[in-house]
Amino acid sequence: MSARPLQQVLGAVGRHLQRARLAAAARQAAWGSALVMSGGTLIHLAVRPLTFGGLCAAALVPWVIALLQSLITRVRPAECADWADRQLGGRSAFTTALEHAGDKRSINQPAQVHLEEWIARTAPHSLALLAARPLEVRWREPIITALVCSALAAGLLQLPTHPLADATTASGTLPDRTADEAVTTVASTDTAAVSTTRVPAMIAPLDRSPETRAQPAR
């Protein structure tokens, strides 16, 4: 028997698994973009100003990494056969047929002929099950979250910022101003005390002068 039914099933399963990997990669990239947008917004408000263009460029990095990773890691035929056996009712027939596909000793053997006939009968049903099977990847939540975080970042990055560095500088100058005010207060107090001390010295001669004038009269 020709290996065409087996290759048809494995090829369809491989395309399905590749789409599933792309969807999973998009889901992870969306969560990564949402995290970048949120973290960048916090940095903009608390540490240093950022531009929306630069933040969007940083948010694209997870998508590039996920796309390259999904394209580099191809689905192997053994994975396709194992998945078809578990999900499409293969009962280990696809894996067994794939293992003996290049074995010339098994050609025209009764077990091999029976296996090929069984796959030929089961392949249309397996392909129908695969066509009716949707991708089981929840990507809507991360996509919506990434869009919401992007919209919030676009609005918050337009607000004036008061970074922590400026706040720290302002708080550092506060003790110096307090010290200057304290020195000024002490100097004013000392000046007032000196002025108060000098007043009796000016009054004392005025008090003794009448007594001096009264002594000759006696």
N, CA, C and O of each residue as an XYZ file, in Angstrom:
872
protein
N       0.831     -1.185      0.000
C       0.000      0.000      0.000
C       0.873      1.245      0.000
O       1.973      1.237      0.552
N       0.386      2.307     -0.615
C       1.110      3.562     -0.618
C       1.006      4.221      0.755
O       0.053      3.991      1.500
N       2.005      5.046      1.076
C       2.020      5.740      2.354
C       1.245      7.048      2.305
O       1.331      7.850      3.234
N       0.500      7.272      1.246
C      -0.207      8.532      1.092
C      -1.219      8.793      2.215
O      -1.211      9.903      2.746
N      -2.095      7.852      2.619
C      -3.022      8.150      3.727
C      -2.298      8.544      5.011
O      -2.737      9.458      5.710
N      -1.207      7.877      5.327
C      -0.447      8.221      6.525
C       0.140      9.610      6.409
O       0.084     10.385      7.364
N       0.702      9.941      5.258
C       1.290     11.263      5.078
C       0.230     12.354      5.092
O       0.489     13.465      5.554
N      -0.946     12.050      4.594
C      -2.023     13.035      4.633
C      -2.413     13.364      6.078
O      -2.578     14.527      6.444
N      -2.553     12.322      6.875
C      -2.923     12.549      8.274
C      -1.822     13.286      9.010
O      -2.094     14.252      9.724
N      -0.584     12.847      8.848
C       0.521     13.490      9.563
C       0.726     14.931      9.101
O       1.035     15.807      9.910
N       0.553     15.176      7.807
C       0.684     16.551      7.308
C      -0.392     17.471      7.863
O      -0.100     18.601      8.256
N      -1.629     16.999      7.898
C      -2.718     17.813      8.457
C      -2.512     18.051      9.946
O      -2.755     19.153     10.437
N      -2.072     17.041     10.659
C      -1.813     17.204     12.090
C      -0.662     18.188     12.317
O      -0.716     19.004     13.238
N       0.374     18.114     11.485
C       1.497     19.033     11.623
C       1.072     20.488     11.430
O       1.502     21.365     12.179
N       0.231     20.746     10.432
C      -0.257     22.115     10.217
C      -1.115     22.584     11.386
O      -1.044     23.742     11.800
N      -1.925     21.669     11.912
C      -2.747     22.025     13.066
C      -1.901     22.359     14.286
O      -2.166     23.344     14.976
N      -0.899     21.556     14.552
C      -0.032     21.812     15.694
C       0.787     23.083     15.504
O       1.063     23.794     16.470
N       1.177     23.370     14.267
C       1.930     24.595     14.015
C       1.065     25.829     14.256
O       1.533     26.818     14.819
N      -0.182     25.772     13.836
C      -1.092     26.893     14.122
C      -1.325     27.037     15.621
O      -1.412     28.147     16.144
N      -1.423     25.903     16.302
C      -1.599     25.966     17.758
C      -0.383     26.604     18.427
O      -0.531     27.367     19.382
N       0.803     26.300     17.937
C       2.006     26.906     18.506
C       2.058     28.398     18.225
O       2.465     29.178     19.086
N       1.646     28.803     17.022
C       1.612     30.226     16.710
C       0.615     30.964     17.603
O       0.890     32.068     18.071
N      -0.540     30.347     17.832
C      -1.535     30.972     18.703
C      -1.022     31.075     20.140
O      -1.219     32.090     20.808
N      -0.360     30.009     20.607
C       0.206     30.058     21.963
C       1.309     31.112     22.059
O       1.422     31.804     23.071
N       2.123     31.233     21.008
C       3.168     32.253     21.005
C       2.563     33.655     21.006
O       3.065     34.552     21.683
N       1.473     33.841     20.239
C       0.799     35.144     20.244
C       0.221     35.456     21.618
O       0.242     36.605     22.061
N      -0.291     34.438     22.287
C      -0.832     34.647     23.637
C       0.273     35.098     24.606
O       0.089     36.046     25.369
N       1.412     34.414     24.565
C       2.522     34.806     25.435
C       3.055     36.191     25.085
O       3.404     36.973     25.969
N       3.113     36.487     23.783
C       3.601     37.805     23.370
C       2.652     38.908     23.810
O       3.099     39.995     24.176
N       1.352     38.648     23.781
C       0.383     39.656     24.232
C       0.535     39.940     25.713
O       0.500     41.095     26.137
N       0.704     38.880     26.508
C       0.949     39.100     27.936
C       2.239     39.876     28.148
O       2.300     40.757     29.005
N       3.279     39.553     27.368
C       4.536     40.291     27.489
C       4.393     41.754     27.125
O       4.971     42.617     27.786
N       3.618     42.050     26.066
C       3.400     43.448     25.682
C       2.627     44.202     26.754
O       2.930     45.359     27.048
N       1.629     43.545     27.337
C       0.874     44.189     28.424
C       1.780     44.496     29.604
O       1.662     45.554     30.222
N       2.687     43.571     29.920
C       3.620     43.803     31.022
C       4.578     44.946     30.710
O       4.884     45.759     31.582
N       5.052     45.011     29.469
C       5.966     46.091     29.088
C       5.265     47.442     29.154
O       5.833     48.419     29.642
N       4.024     47.493     28.661
C       3.281     48.749     28.699
C       3.025     49.207     30.137
O       3.192     50.384     30.457
N       2.626     48.282     30.988
C       2.361     48.646     32.384
C       3.636     49.095     33.089
O       3.653     50.130     33.754
N       4.709     48.309     32.941
C       5.972     48.686     33.580
C       6.528     49.994     33.052
O       7.046     50.806     33.818
N       6.424     50.205     31.744
C       6.905     51.464     31.176
C       6.126     52.671     31.668
O       6.697     53.738     31.896
N       4.812     52.498     31.831
C       3.996     53.599     32.350
C       4.396     53.949     33.776
O       4.489     55.127     34.120
N       4.633     52.941     34.610
C       5.070     53.199     35.983
C       6.435     53.882     36.013
O       6.661     54.794     36.808
N       7.334     53.442     35.154
C       8.655     54.089     35.094
C       8.517     55.541     34.655
O       9.200     56.420     35.179
N       7.634     55.790     33.696
C       7.424     57.167     33.222
C       6.891     58.063     34.336
O       7.307     59.215     34.455
N       5.987     57.551     35.140
C       5.380     58.360     36.192
C       6.272     58.506     37.419
O       6.182     59.512     38.123
N       7.129     57.527     37.690
C       7.866     57.522     38.947
C       9.357     57.782     38.809
O       9.964     58.335     39.725
N       9.961     57.402     37.700
C      11.429     57.449     37.614
C      11.899     58.469     36.595
O      12.588     59.430     36.937
N      11.520     58.252     35.329
C      12.005     59.138     34.279
C      10.997     59.173     33.140
O      10.255     58.208     32.954
N      10.948     60.256     32.375
C       9.982     60.353     31.269
C      10.343     59.393     30.136
O      11.515     59.183     29.826
N       9.309     58.818     29.530
C       9.456     57.936     28.384
C       8.540     58.404     27.264
O       7.542     59.081     27.508
N       8.886     58.040     26.040
C       8.052     58.371     24.887
C       7.176     57.180     24.526
O       7.543     56.027     24.751
N       6.022     57.480     23.967
C       5.103     56.411     23.598
C       5.667     55.576     22.454
O       5.443     54.366     22.400
N       6.392     56.206     21.546
C       7.004     55.460     20.453
C       8.041     54.466     20.936
O       8.091     53.331     20.463
N       8.870     54.892     21.879
C       9.862     53.979     22.427
C       9.238     52.837     23.201
O       9.723     51.706     23.161
N       8.153     53.141     23.909
C       7.464     52.093     24.665
C       6.800     51.087     23.731
O       6.798     49.889     24.015
N       6.238     51.558     22.624
C       5.655     50.635     21.634
C       6.725     49.761     20.994
O       6.499     48.577     20.744
N       7.885     50.343     20.731
C       8.979     49.548     20.174
C       9.415     48.455     21.140
O       9.704     47.332     20.727
N       9.462     48.787     22.430
C       9.805     47.763     23.424
C       8.719     46.707     23.537
O       9.019     45.542     23.797
N       7.457     47.093     23.346
C       6.361     46.127     23.427
C       6.334     45.171     22.241
O       5.715     44.111     22.328
N       6.988     45.517     21.139
C       7.051     44.625     19.978
C       8.102     43.529     20.129
O       8.085     42.544     19.391
N       9.003     43.697     21.069
C      10.065     42.697     21.248
C       9.500     41.316     21.588
O       9.947     40.335     20.994
N       8.540     41.186     22.512
C       7.985     39.843     22.771
C       7.358     39.196     21.550
O       7.428     37.976     21.395
N       6.739     39.999     20.673
C       6.136     39.430     19.460
C       7.199     38.886     18.505
O       7.025     37.822     17.910
N       8.284     39.616     18.366
C       9.361     39.153     17.479
C       9.983     37.866     18.011
O      10.236     36.929     17.254
N      10.228     37.830     19.319
C      10.823     36.631     19.914
C       9.893     35.435     19.777
O      10.338     34.338     19.440
N       8.591     35.640     20.039
C       7.634     34.535     19.945
C       7.497     34.035     18.512
O       7.398     32.831     18.277
N       7.492     34.965     17.550
C       7.371     34.551     16.148
C       8.593     33.758     15.695
O       8.458     32.726     15.039
N       9.778     34.239     16.044
C      10.988     33.514     15.652
C      11.045     32.136     16.314
O      11.441     31.154     15.685
N      10.654     32.073     17.568
C      10.692     30.789     18.262
C       9.717     29.787     17.654
O      10.043     28.608     17.513
N       8.521     30.252     17.294
C       7.540     29.346     16.704
C       7.929     28.904     15.296
O       7.577     27.801     14.877
N       8.645     29.745     14.566
C       9.063     29.372     13.220
C      10.298     28.470     13.226
O      10.455     27.622     12.348
N      11.160     28.653     14.203
C      12.373     27.839     14.258
C      12.061     26.416     14.717
O      12.578     25.454     14.148
N      11.223     26.278     15.735
C      10.885     24.954     16.273
C       9.765     24.344     15.438
O       8.592     24.650     15.654
N      10.112     23.498     14.505
C       9.143     22.836     13.654
C       8.576     21.596     14.342
O       9.201     21.014     15.228
N       7.396     21.215     13.917
C       6.740     20.031     14.463
C       7.324     18.794     13.797
O       7.382     18.720     12.570
N       7.750     17.838     14.582
C       8.352     16.622     14.049
C       7.275     15.603     13.687
O       6.200     15.603     14.286
N       7.549     14.739     12.716
C       6.558     13.714     12.359
C       6.204     12.791     13.518
O       5.061     12.346     13.624
N       7.168     12.497     14.386
C       6.860     11.648     15.534
C       5.842     12.312     16.463
O       4.965     11.641     17.008
N       5.960     13.634     16.642
C       4.976     14.343     17.454
C       3.598     14.302     16.806
O       2.586     14.149     17.490
N       3.565     14.440     15.484
C       2.280     14.386     14.780
C       1.631     13.012     14.924
O       0.426     12.914     15.158
N       2.426     11.951     14.784
C       1.876     10.604     14.911
C       1.377     10.341     16.323
O       0.311      9.753     16.508
N       2.137     10.768     17.312
C       1.710     10.567     18.693
C       0.426     11.347     18.996
O      -0.468     10.834     19.669
N       0.338     12.583     18.501
C      -0.864     13.383     18.734
C      -2.070     12.776     18.020
O      -3.174     12.771     18.566
N      -1.871     12.267     16.808
C      -2.974     11.638     16.076
C      -3.450     10.368     16.779
O      -4.645     10.073     16.796
N      -2.523      9.627     17.351
C      -2.932      8.421     18.089
C      -3.764      8.776     19.314
O      -4.710      8.061     19.648
N      -3.426      9.860     19.977
C      -4.133     10.221     21.207
C      -5.422     10.984     20.953
O      -6.399     10.805     21.680
N      -5.439     11.833     19.931
C      -6.584     12.725     19.721
C      -7.507     12.302     18.583
O      -8.670     12.705     18.563
N      -7.029     11.514     17.650
C      -7.832     11.157     16.470
C      -8.165      9.674     16.408
O      -8.559      9.165     15.359
N      -8.008      8.989     17.517
C      -8.366      7.570     17.544
C      -7.429      6.674     16.774
O      -7.862      5.687     16.179
N      -6.150      7.004     16.774
C      -5.200      6.196     16.009
C      -4.839      4.884     16.684
O      -4.452      3.926     16.014
N      -4.963      4.831     18.018
C      -4.666      3.598     18.758
C      -3.239      3.099     18.484
O      -3.012      1.901     18.317
N      -2.301      4.020     18.442
C      -0.875      3.728     18.224
C      -0.573      3.226     16.819
O       0.557      2.825     16.541
N      -1.565      3.241     15.926
C      -1.328      2.759     14.563
C      -0.466      3.726     13.770
O       0.391      3.286     13.003
N      -0.662      5.013     13.928
C       0.123      5.986     13.166
C       1.589      5.974     13.594
O       2.484      6.076     12.756
N       1.829      5.852     14.890
C       3.218      5.785     15.355
C       3.901      4.520     14.859
O       5.053      4.564     14.428
N       3.201      3.397     14.918
C       3.781      2.131     14.456
C       4.058      2.174     12.963
O       5.113      1.725     12.515
N       3.111      2.716     12.179
C       3.317      2.811     10.731
C       4.473      3.736     10.388
O       5.217      3.474      9.443
N       4.633      4.819     11.147
C       5.742      5.736     10.893
C       7.077      5.083     11.221
O       8.057      5.305     10.510
N       7.137      4.297     12.264
C       8.389      3.636     12.632
C       8.810      2.605     11.582
O      10.004      2.413     11.354
N       7.854      1.947     10.945
C       8.168      0.896      9.963
C       8.006      1.381      8.528
O       7.957      0.575      7.599
N       7.921      2.699      8.344
C       7.697      3.208      6.988
C       8.889      2.938      6.083
O       8.693      2.648      4.904
N      10.103      3.021      6.579
C      11.278      2.799      5.748
C      11.919      1.441      5.921
O      13.032      1.213      5.448
N      11.227      0.533      6.597
C      11.771     -0.805      6.840
C      11.346     -1.729      5.689
O      10.166     -2.053      5.550
N      12.310     -2.145      4.874
C      12.000     -3.008      3.737
C      11.660     -4.423      4.163
O      11.020     -5.157      3.410
N      12.081     -4.821      5.364
C      11.802     -6.176      5.815
C      10.325     -6.396      6.131
O       9.835     -7.525      6.098
N       9.626     -5.309      6.437
C       8.206     -5.449      6.778
C       7.279     -5.358      5.573
O       6.059     -5.443      5.720
N       7.846     -5.186      4.388
C       7.009     -5.097      3.195
C       6.366     -6.459      2.915
O       7.022     -7.500      2.970
N       5.065     -6.419      2.615
C       4.261     -7.608      2.294
C       4.112     -8.559      3.493
O       3.654     -9.690      3.332
N       4.489     -8.109      4.667
C       4.244     -8.918      5.855
C       2.767     -8.788      6.240
O       2.186     -7.714      6.082
N       2.155     -9.862      6.740
C       0.713     -9.807      7.053
C       0.369     -8.700      8.049
O      -0.640     -8.015      7.878
N       1.199     -8.511      9.094
C       0.906     -7.466     10.067
C       1.006     -6.072      9.441
O       0.204     -5.186      9.737
N       2.006     -5.894      8.571
C       2.166     -4.592      7.925
C       1.023     -4.322      6.955
O       0.514     -3.203      6.885
N       0.623     -5.337      6.215
C      -0.496     -5.167      5.274
C      -1.781     -4.843      6.024
O      -2.543     -3.975      5.598
N      -2.031     -5.527      7.134
C      -3.232     -5.248      7.923
C      -3.192     -3.829      8.500
O      -4.222     -3.155      8.537
N      -2.018     -3.364      8.951
C      -1.883     -2.016      9.506
C      -2.135     -0.957      8.435
O      -2.796      0.049      8.692
N      -1.608     -1.188      7.238
C      -1.809     -0.221      6.165
C      -3.279     -0.169      5.736
O      -3.803      0.901      5.428
N      -3.919     -1.297      5.720
C      -5.338     -1.307      5.362
C      -6.170     -0.590      6.432
O      -7.116      0.134      6.124
N      -5.797     -0.807      7.676
C      -6.539     -0.140      8.751
C      -6.366      1.372      8.676
O      -7.332      2.111      8.866
N      -5.163      1.842      8.405
C      -4.912      3.287      8.285
C      -5.668      3.854      7.094
O      -6.219      4.952      7.183
N      -5.706      3.123      5.970
C      -6.438      3.590      4.793
C      -7.930      3.761      5.100
O      -8.560      4.690      4.595
N      -8.489      2.887      5.909
C      -9.905      3.016      6.272
C     -10.130      4.117      7.313
O     -11.172      4.772      7.299
N      -9.169      4.326      8.210
C      -9.341      5.269      9.321
C      -8.947      6.695      8.956
O      -9.412      7.639      9.595
N      -8.104      6.874      7.947
C      -7.588      8.209      7.616
C      -8.693      9.214      7.307
O      -8.628     10.323      7.837
N      -9.721      8.906      6.477
C     -10.775      9.909      6.236
C     -11.497     10.340      7.510
O     -11.809     11.519      7.680
N     -11.760      9.393      8.401
C     -12.421      9.735      9.659
C     -11.517     10.584     10.547
O     -11.990     11.513     11.201
N     -10.257     10.283     10.576
C      -9.321     11.073     11.375
C      -9.200     12.499     10.841
O      -9.135     13.457     11.612
N      -9.168     12.630      9.511
C      -9.096     13.966      8.930
C     -10.364     14.768      9.204
O     -10.299     15.979      9.412
N     -11.504     14.108      9.206
C     -12.759     14.799      9.526
C     -12.769     15.269     10.975
O     -13.213     16.380     11.263
N     -12.284     14.431     11.889
C     -12.201     14.840     13.287
C     -11.255     16.027     13.463
O     -11.523     16.938     14.247
N     -10.161     16.005     12.732
C      -9.203     17.100     12.839
C      -9.781     18.397     12.290
O      -9.558     19.462     12.865
N     -10.520     18.324     11.187
C     -11.111     19.532     10.608
C     -12.156     20.155     11.525
O     -12.345     21.371     11.525
N     -12.828     19.325     12.300
C     -13.853     19.838     13.215
C     -13.290     20.249     14.566
O     -14.039     20.694     15.437
N     -12.007     20.110     14.750
C     -11.398     20.416     16.046
C     -10.873     21.846     16.038
O     -10.028     22.177     15.207
N     -11.352     22.711     16.948
C     -10.860     24.099     16.988
C      -9.533     24.182     17.741
O      -9.114     23.247     18.423
N      -8.899     25.330     17.588
C      -7.667     25.579     18.320
C      -8.002     25.873     19.783
O      -8.786     26.774     20.078
N      -7.416     25.125     20.671
C      -7.700     25.266     22.105
C      -6.678     26.195     22.745
O      -5.885     25.788     23.595
N      -6.716     27.449     22.318
C      -5.815     28.457     22.868
C      -6.642     29.689     23.209
O      -7.347     30.224     22.353
N      -6.557     30.137     24.458
C      -7.284     31.325     24.909
C      -6.390     32.551     24.732
O      -5.580     32.885     25.596
N      -6.563     33.205     23.593
C      -5.730     34.350     23.297
C      -6.494     35.664     23.378
O      -5.878     36.724     23.268
N      -7.800     35.638     23.564
C      -8.571     36.884     23.588
C      -8.264     37.718     24.829
O      -8.116     38.936     24.733
N      -8.167     37.073     25.991
C      -7.897     37.817     27.224
C      -6.574     38.566     27.164
O      -6.551     39.757     27.476
N      -5.458     37.920     26.775
C      -4.203     38.687     26.710
C      -4.210     39.769     25.640
O      -3.607     40.825     25.831
N      -4.885     39.524     24.512
C      -4.934     40.550     23.471
C      -5.696     41.774     23.971
O      -5.249     42.906     23.784
N      -6.840     41.549     24.602
C      -7.628     42.668     25.132
C      -6.847     43.398     26.223
O      -6.866     44.627     26.287
N      -6.161     42.639     27.081
C      -5.365     43.263     28.139
C      -4.246     44.115     27.559
O      -3.981     45.211     28.052
N      -3.588     43.621     26.515
C      -2.519     44.398     25.885
C      -3.064     45.676     25.260
O      -2.426     46.726     25.348
N      -4.233     45.603     24.629
C      -4.825     46.806     24.025
C      -5.215     47.822     25.093
O      -5.004     49.022     24.915
N      -5.782     47.350     26.199
C      -6.158     48.266     27.286
C      -4.924     48.931     27.887
O      -4.925     50.137     28.133
N      -3.870     48.148     28.124
C      -2.633     48.719     28.676
C      -2.013     49.717     27.709
O      -1.453     50.725     28.139
N      -2.107     49.451     26.406
C      -1.569     50.395     25.416
C      -2.356     51.701     25.428
O      -1.769     52.780     25.351
N      -3.695     51.606     25.524
C      -4.511     52.817     25.563
C      -4.228     53.642     26.820
O      -4.130     54.867     26.753
N      -4.098     52.972     27.961
C      -3.777     53.676     29.196
C      -2.399     54.330     29.124
O      -2.207     55.457     29.582
N      -1.453     53.609     28.546
C      -0.110     54.181     28.420
C      -0.114     55.400     27.504
O       0.580     56.380     27.774
N      -0.890     55.346     26.421
C      -0.956     56.484     25.505
C      -1.520     57.716     26.204
O      -1.102     58.837     25.915
N      -2.470     57.514     27.125
C      -3.017     58.657     27.849
C      -2.137     59.142     28.976
O      -1.965     60.348     29.153
N      -1.571     58.211     29.750
C      -0.778     58.605     30.921
C       0.575     59.187     30.537
O       1.134     59.988     31.287
N       1.106     58.805     29.394
C       2.391     59.362     28.983
C       2.282     60.819     28.556
O       3.299     61.485     28.364
N       1.061     61.319     28.407
C       0.876     62.731     28.085
C       0.818     63.610     29.331
O       0.867     64.836     29.227
N       0.712     62.992     30.509
C       0.611     63.758     31.747
C       1.984     64.246     32.191
O       2.989     63.592     31.912
N       2.044     65.398     32.888
C       3.334     65.850     33.452
C       3.786     64.909     34.552
O       2.979     64.404     35.333
N       5.067     64.687     34.599
C       5.615     63.713     35.541
C       6.394     64.424     36.631
O       6.922     65.516     36.425
N       6.459     63.789     37.801
C       7.281     64.243     38.933
C       8.121     63.065     39.379
O       7.762     62.390     40.344
N       9.228     62.798     38.707
C      10.033     61.616     39.011
C      10.546     61.628     40.445
O      10.603     62.669     41.099
N      10.911     60.465     40.903
C      11.448     60.319     42.253
C      12.773     61.050     42.420
O      13.098     61.504     43.517
N      13.536     61.166     41.344
C      14.819     61.866     41.448
C      14.618     63.333     41.812
O      15.337     63.878     42.649
N      13.610     63.982     41.161
C      13.342     65.378     41.494
C      12.831     65.514     42.910
O      13.196     66.446     43.627
N      11.971     64.566     43.316
C      11.454     64.608     44.682
C      12.570     64.427     45.702
O      12.575     65.070     46.752
N      13.520     63.542     45.383
C      14.645     63.327     46.292
C      15.523     64.564     46.390
O      16.007     64.901     47.470
N      15.736     65.254     45.245
C      16.534     66.481     45.261
C      15.856     67.572     46.073
O      16.495     68.291     46.841
N      14.545     67.678     45.885
C      13.811     68.695     46.631
C      13.829     68.412     48.126
O      13.983     69.329     48.933
N      13.674     67.156     48.492
C      13.706     66.812     49.908
C      15.099     66.983     50.491
O      15.237     67.235     51.688
N      16.149     66.848     49.657
C      17.506     67.038     50.152
C      17.811     68.490     50.451
O      18.592     68.783     51.356
N      17.207     69.410     49.705
C      17.429     70.835     49.959
C      16.615     71.354     51.128
O      16.916     72.424     51.656
N      15.593     70.623     51.543
C      14.754     71.078     52.645
C      15.515     71.194     53.965
O      15.348     72.206     54.645
N      16.340     70.226     54.372
C      17.100     70.395     55.624
C      18.025     71.604     55.609
O      18.206     72.260     56.634
N      18.626     71.912     54.421
C      19.508     73.064     54.350
C      18.732     74.351     54.603
O      19.197     75.238     55.319
N      17.541     74.443     54.008
C      16.742     75.642     54.238
C      16.310     75.746     55.696
O      16.285     76.834     56.271
N      15.973     74.608     56.283
C      15.589     74.607     57.696
C      16.744     75.046     58.578
O      16.551     75.796     59.535
N      17.950     74.576     58.256
C      19.130     74.962     59.028
C      19.404     76.460     58.897
O      19.749     77.127     59.873
N      19.243     76.988     57.655
C      19.459     78.424     57.464
C      18.448     79.232     58.265
O      18.792     80.242     58.878
N      17.196     78.777     58.254
C      16.189     79.490     59.027
C      16.491     79.429     60.519
O      16.279     80.406     61.238
N      16.996     78.263     60.995
C      17.341     78.133     62.409
C      18.487     79.063     62.781
O      18.464     79.679     63.846
N      19.502     79.171     61.901
C      20.632     80.058     62.167
C      20.166     81.502     62.214
O      20.599     82.271     63.073
N      19.287     81.873     61.297
C      18.763     83.241     61.283
C      17.987     83.550     62.556
O      18.094     84.642     63.115
N      17.196     82.560     63.011
C      16.419     82.746     64.246
C      17.330     82.913     65.453
O      17.088     83.769     66.304
N      18.384     82.091     65.528
C      19.329     82.189     66.643
C      20.051     83.525     66.630
O      20.263     84.133     67.679
N      20.432     83.988     65.428
C      21.120     85.278     65.336
C      20.221     86.412     65.776
O      20.661     87.346     66.447
N      18.948     86.324     65.392
C      18.004     87.367     65.813
C      17.827     87.343     67.311
O      17.732     88.396     67.941
N      17.781     86.151     67.898
C      17.633     86.030     69.353
C      18.840     86.598     70.082
O      18.697     87.287     71.092
N      20.047     86.300     69.560
C      21.263     86.848     70.182
C      21.295     88.361     70.095
O      21.699     89.029     71.046
N      20.880     88.901     68.979
C      20.875     90.363     68.815
C      19.922     91.022     69.797
O      20.226     92.057     70.389
N      18.745     90.389     69.959
C      17.772     90.937     70.919
C      18.303     90.866     72.339
O      18.090     91.777     73.140
N      19.012     89.749     72.654
C      19.558     89.608     74.008
C      20.629     90.650     74.274
O      20.686     91.217     75.365
N      21.479     90.908     73.288
C      22.530     91.910     73.466
C      21.933     93.284     73.654
O      22.399     94.063     74.486
N      20.903     93.585     72.886
C      20.249     94.896     73.005
C      19.621     95.063     74.381
O      19.682     96.140     74.972
N      19.016     93.992     74.887
C      18.387     94.045     76.211
C      19.428     94.242     77.307
O      19.169     94.928     78.297
N      20.612     93.639     77.132
C      21.675     93.755     78.138
C      22.245     95.169     78.179
O      22.652     95.641     79.240
N      22.275     95.829     77.070
C      22.876     97.161     77.019
C      21.941     98.257     77.546
O      22.414     99.359     77.823
N      20.698     98.015     77.690
C      19.755     99.051     78.137
C      20.052     99.528     79.553
O      20.070    100.742     79.756
N      20.292     98.663     80.569
C      20.620     99.160     81.924
C      21.862    100.010     81.960
O      21.941    100.946     82.757
N      22.859     99.709     81.103
C      24.066    100.518     81.100
C      23.776    101.950     80.707
O      24.443    102.871     81.177
N      22.800    102.146     79.859
C      22.440    103.491     79.430
C      21.563    104.174     80.471
O      21.589    105.399     80.589
N      20.800    103.413     81.214
C      19.878    103.995     82.190
C      20.602    104.322     83.497
O      20.228    105.276     84.178
N      21.637    103.546     83.861
C      22.315    103.734     85.158
C      22.861    105.135     85.352
O      22.648    105.684     86.433
N      23.534    105.755     84.423
C      24.022    107.111     84.651
C      22.900    108.096     84.882
O      23.051    109.051     85.644
N      21.792    107.873     84.237
C      20.662    108.782     84.408
C      20.099    108.682     85.819
O      19.622    109.677     86.365
N      20.150    107.452     86.437
C      19.632    107.293     87.791
C      20.568    107.907     88.834
O      20.101    108.406     89.858
N      21.896    107.879     88.587
C      22.831    108.370     89.590
C      23.050    109.893     89.519
O      23.533    110.480     90.487
N      22.721    110.512     88.449
C      22.996    111.944     88.290
C      22.242    112.824     89.270
O      22.828    113.792     89.755
N      20.994    112.559     89.594
C      20.345    113.430     90.594
C      20.985    113.318     91.963
O      21.068    114.317     92.677
N      21.439    112.138     92.353
C      22.079    111.973     93.655
C      23.368    112.772     93.737
O      23.686    113.356     94.772
N      24.102    112.791     92.641
C      25.367    113.528     92.630
C      25.137    115.022     92.810
O      25.894    115.690     93.514
N      24.116    115.535     92.188
C      23.817    116.954     92.299
C      23.263    117.326     93.707
O      23.423    118.455     94.171
N      22.618    116.353     94.356
C      22.018    116.650     95.693
C      23.047    116.667     96.813
O      22.788    117.288     97.844
N      24.199    116.021     96.670
C      25.189    115.980     97.760
C      25.773    117.344     98.084
O      25.910    117.619     99.276
N      26.132    118.227     97.166
C      26.657    119.546     97.546
C      25.615    120.421     98.242
O      25.953    121.295     99.041
N      24.389    120.179     97.937
C      23.343    121.014     98.578
C      23.274    120.729    100.049
O      22.925    121.636    100.805
N      23.579    119.534    100.519
C      23.567    119.228    101.919
C      24.710    119.909    102.623
O      24.863    119.762    103.836
